[in-house]
């Protein structure tokens, strides 16, 4: 079953952010755009490249009103240790959420059965807590933060401009489409 267009389920977790452990819940997420960025485990190979890439665009996302929650089934203590020892992970200023009880991984349907690790899942939620975008990639394929940024810009544009849609490869400032009978079969 797809979680697209479903609402964020209740959760409570502890995250590492800005040198501190902080408790977060679903109530803290609602009211702003959010990215939940699941990855298999700390101290791995592809994961730090993705998380560093995301850290590089985090200031831009913040300016757009988007908060980021990276999530693995490791504990918040493990996230801190990784943050303190890895130059790539040391760049992270967004939430690093511990999901050792698998509540979030199960809620987003990315927990690998019998393995205890999350798949590489990216979810973008609107301010109402509804999942507007999701992407799942295999363990050996890293994600591209620039493409995620493009998709979030398109989502925010689409939500704020009823009657318009963003075509393939749409970039901010490019033309959009207004679906109509006149367009059917002409594109």
Buried (B, 14 or more C-beta within 10 A) or exposed (E): EEBEEBEBEEBEBBBBBEEEEBEBEBEBBBEBBBBBBBBBBBEBEBBBEBBBBBBEBBEEBBEBEBBBBBBBBBBBEBBBBBBEEBEBBEBBEBBBBBBBEBBBBBBBBBBEEEEEBBBBBBBBBBEEBBBBBBEEBEBEEBBEBEEBBBBBBBBBBBEEEEEEEBEEEBEEEEEBEEEEEEEEEEE
